[in-house]
Amino acid sequence: MDITTVLSVSAPDVGTVGSIEVLSAGLVGKAQFLHAIQYRLVMNFKRVFKLLTDFFQEHEVDHALIGAFALSAYGYMRATGDIDFIVRAKDQERVIHFLESLGFETLHRSTGYSNHLHRLSGLGRIDFVYVAGRTADAIFAEARKMPIVGSKTVPVVKPEHLVALKVFAIKNDPSRRLRELADIAHILRLPDVNMKEVEEYFAKHGQSKALCEIVGEKGAGENA
């Protein structure tokens, strides 16, 4: 099964959006053309999302949303072209096999991560984080089911675990520091975030000073 057939979709009042050449030949106005392309990309994104979550459910793959879509579930909108999930390490092989069966290319694969991109532009990139043991048990046990992409409900990592992932990302790639700290600052404004747990994640990865930049020395102490 190739995703090029799965993702065929029609745009309203335009017809099948399958031929850029026909649309750009002047058969529809520029505004309609742009609307048609935007409509197709949005619908493709939703369908890719549905394919993933249906696969997870059918094969009983523990999963939770992370990244920008998880942030949006908690009320913080940030532009993204990626879908990010966390799953158990034991499921890495079949997850990657499924993606490649849809025509996605595996750009990178390691024990803890894999990144995938389809040859069709506009379908976005799919990134996975793989975890095992007690860490995995805690993440999936405490994930929260929340509405994503319309009315579809999927597990989303809890705010504290989202912070932990971002702190780990800063440690591994300091160039991401400003963006990740901005995301964390929003997460910490959510009600009932366990600041003691958050501080432990920052301390574990040697990033306690970064937390102080967000909440200040006094604030961090008061929430411990």
N, C-alpha and C positions, 0 to 999 in steps of 0.2 A: 504494500500500500504506500503510495507516494502522496505527500501532502498537497501536491499541485492539483490533484483531483478532489481531495477532501475540501479544499478551500475555494472551490468555485462558488461565486456569489454574485447576485445581481444588485445593482444600485437602483433606487427608485427613480422613475421617470427618465432613465437613461438607457436601460437595457443591460445586457450582460457586459460586465466590465472585464473583458478578457482580451481586448485588443487595444493597446495604447495607440497603435497606428490609426485605427478607425476613428477613435475619439478625437485624436489630435488633428484629423484631416478636415476639421471644420464642420462636422456633422452635428456637433453640439457646441454650445458656447463655452468660453474659457471657465466661467464660474461653475457651470454644470460639470465640466471635465474635472476640475479640482475637487468638487464635491464628491464625484464618483470615486476618484482615487482615494480620498480620505475615508469615504465610507467603506471601501474595500479593505483598507489597511486596518481599520478599527474592527471590522467583522472578522478578518483573518486572525487578529490578535486574540479575540474572544474565542475563536474556534480552536486555536492552538492551546489556549488555557483549558478549554473543555476536554480536549484530547488527553492532556496530561492528567487532569484530575480523574477522568473516567478510567484511565489506565491504572492509576494508583489504587482506586477503589476496587477495580476488578481483580487486581493481583495482590490486594491487601498489603500495599506498600505504605508504611508509616511515612507521613510527609507533613510539612508545615511551610507556609509561605514566609519568606524573609525578604530583605531588600526594599525597594521603593514601593512595591505593592503592599507590603506589610505596614510600611509607614502610612500609606494612604488609608489603610483600614483603621489606623489610630488618628486619622484626621489631618495628616501632614502630606500635602500634595507636592510631589517632586517629579519633574519630567524624567521619563525613562524609556528605553527601548528594550529593556530586559525583563524577563520573568525569572525570579530566583526562588529556589526551593531547597529545603534541607531534608535529607532522607537518611536512612540507616546505611552504613557502609556495606552491609551484606547485600543490599539491593543495587549496588552500583552497576554491575554487569548487565542486568536486565533493563535497567533504566536507559543506559547508553545504547543497548541493542534496539530498544523501542524507538528512541530518537533517530537513530541512523536508519531504521526501517521507514521513517517518515521523510527521509531525505536530508536530515540535519547532518552537518559535518562536525566532528569532534575536533575542536581547536586545541584543546588541552585536556589532559587527564592525569590525575595523580591520586594518591590515596585519599586525600581530603577534598579534592575539587574536580569538577569537569565543566567545560564551557562548550557551547554548541551554537552553530549558526547555520541557517538554511541558505541555499543558493538563491532563493527568491528574495529580493529586497523587500523590506517592509514587514517581514515576519518577526523581526526582533531577534534577540539572542536569549538563549536559555542557559542559566548557570545553576549548578548544583553544588551544595556543600554536603559532605558525607561525615556522619558521626557514628559512634559506637558506644557500647557499655552504658555506664550510669549516666553519662552526659546525654546520650540519646534517650534513655528512659525518662529522664527528667524533662527534656525538651518536649517530647511528644505527649507525655502525661499532662503537662501544664499548658499545652497549646490551646488557643481559644478559637472556636468556630465563629467566623465573622463573614458578613456578606462582602463578596468581591466580584467585580465585573457583573453589574446588575444584581440579580437576586441570588446568584449562586453563592453558597456558603462553603468555605474551606477552612481548615485549621491554619491559624496564624500564630507564630511564636509569641509568647508573652513579652511585654515590654522589657523586662529585665534581661531576658535571653537575647532579645534584639540588641540591647546595649552590649552584652558580652560579645556577640559576633562582630560588632563594629569596633570594639576595643581591640579585639584580636586582629582585625583588618588593619588598624592603625599600626600595631606592632609589626605586622608583616610587610606593610607598604606605607611608610611615613608620608608619601606623596598624597595619600588619601585623607590625611589628618583633618584638614579644614572642613571638608565635606562631611566626614563622619562625625566630627564634633558638633557640627550644626544639626545633624540628624539627632544626635544624642540629646542635645539641648532641648529639642522639641519633646522627645520621649520623656525627659525628666519633668516636663510640665504637666504630664498626665496625672490624674488623681491616683492615689494609692500605690505609687511606685515605691518599691522597697529599696530605700537608699542604702541601707546596710549591705544588701546583696550587691547593689551596683558598685559600691566602694570596693567590695571584695574582688569583683571582676577587674576593676582598674588596677588594684594593688597586685593581683596575680600576674598581670602582664606588664608590670612596671610603668604604669601610666597614671599614677595618682596625681601627678602635677597637672595632667590634662583635665582631670575632673575638677580640680581647683579653679582652672580657667573658666569652667562653665558655671559652677555654683559658688565659688569663693571658699576660702579657708573656713570662715565662720559657718557658711551654709552647710558645707560638707559635715562639719562636726555636729551641728544641730540635728541633722537627719540620721546620724549614725544610730 
